[in-house]
Amino acid sequence: MAELWNAQDMDPTETFKAMMEAYSLGMYDEATEHAENLLAWLNRDGFAPRFNLASGNQAFDITGKLSREICFAACRLIISQNEVGFDPSAPTHSI
């Protein structure tokens, strides 16, 4: 596990964005480091990141409990896939 962040420096929204960008670019070790840091933050009752989810021509602001649960799921998926090894022949992940 990578050295964890300093809690005073944590911005969960920026960390979530960096995690998703690293994942989409195939930078799995970096994505995993962000996921570990974000999970540690959330497990210490840190506030959840804020992000938008687009569907068609509508965008939804995701906050609160829904944001927390989506974030937990994304972090766990990235960490578990990194543990078993990502398949480089799989299609590129899009965000």
N, C-alpha and C positions, 0 to 999 in steps of 0.2 A: 504494500500500500504506500502510496506517495505521502510525503509529509503534508499534513493538513494545513489549511489556511489559518491565518490569524483572524479570529472572529470579528475584530474591529474593521478588517478590510473586506469583509464579505459583502458582496452585492449579489443576492440570489438571482435577480433578473439577468444581470450581465453574465453570471456563471452559467445559467441555463442556456442563454444564447451561445456562449462560447462552446458549451458541451454539444449542442445541436449542430453548430457549424463544423466543429472538429469531426463529429460523427459523419456528417454528410460528405466531408472531404476525404474520408477514409483514414483520418488521423485517430485511430482507435485508442492508443495509449493515452493520448491527450484527452480524448472524450471521457475515458474511464477515470482519469484523475479529476476532472471536473465533476463527474457523477459521484465519486467518493466524497469529495468536498461538499457537494450540495446535499447529499444524504446525511452527512454528519451535521450540517447546519440545520436541516429540517428535524433531525432526531433530537436536537437540543432546543426544540421549540422556536427555531428561527422562522421568520415570516416567509411565506411562499413567494416564488417569483411571479411576476405579472407578465402575461404574454397574450398575443392575439391568435385566434384560430380562424382561418378563412374557409368558407364553403361557398363555392360559386362566386357570386359577386357580393356576398355578405361577409363581414368580419365581426368576430365576437371577442370582447375583452374577457379574458379568463383570469379570475382572481379567487382568493379565498380557498375553501375546501376543495373545489374542483381543480384549481391550479396545483394545490398540494398533492392530490392523488395522481394527477397526470405526471407531475414531476417525479414522484416516487416510482411510478411505473416505468418511465423513461430511464431513470437512473439505474434501476434494477436490471432492466433489459440490457443496457449498455455494459454494465459490469459483468453480467452472466455471459454475454456473448464474447466479451474479451477473455474470460476465464477458459472457455472452450475453444476459442479461436474463431476469428471472423473468416468467412469464406471469400477470398479475394475474387473468385470467379462469379460471385453473386452480382446481380445488377446494382448499380450505384443507388445509394439511398437518397431520396429527395426529401426536402423539408417544405 
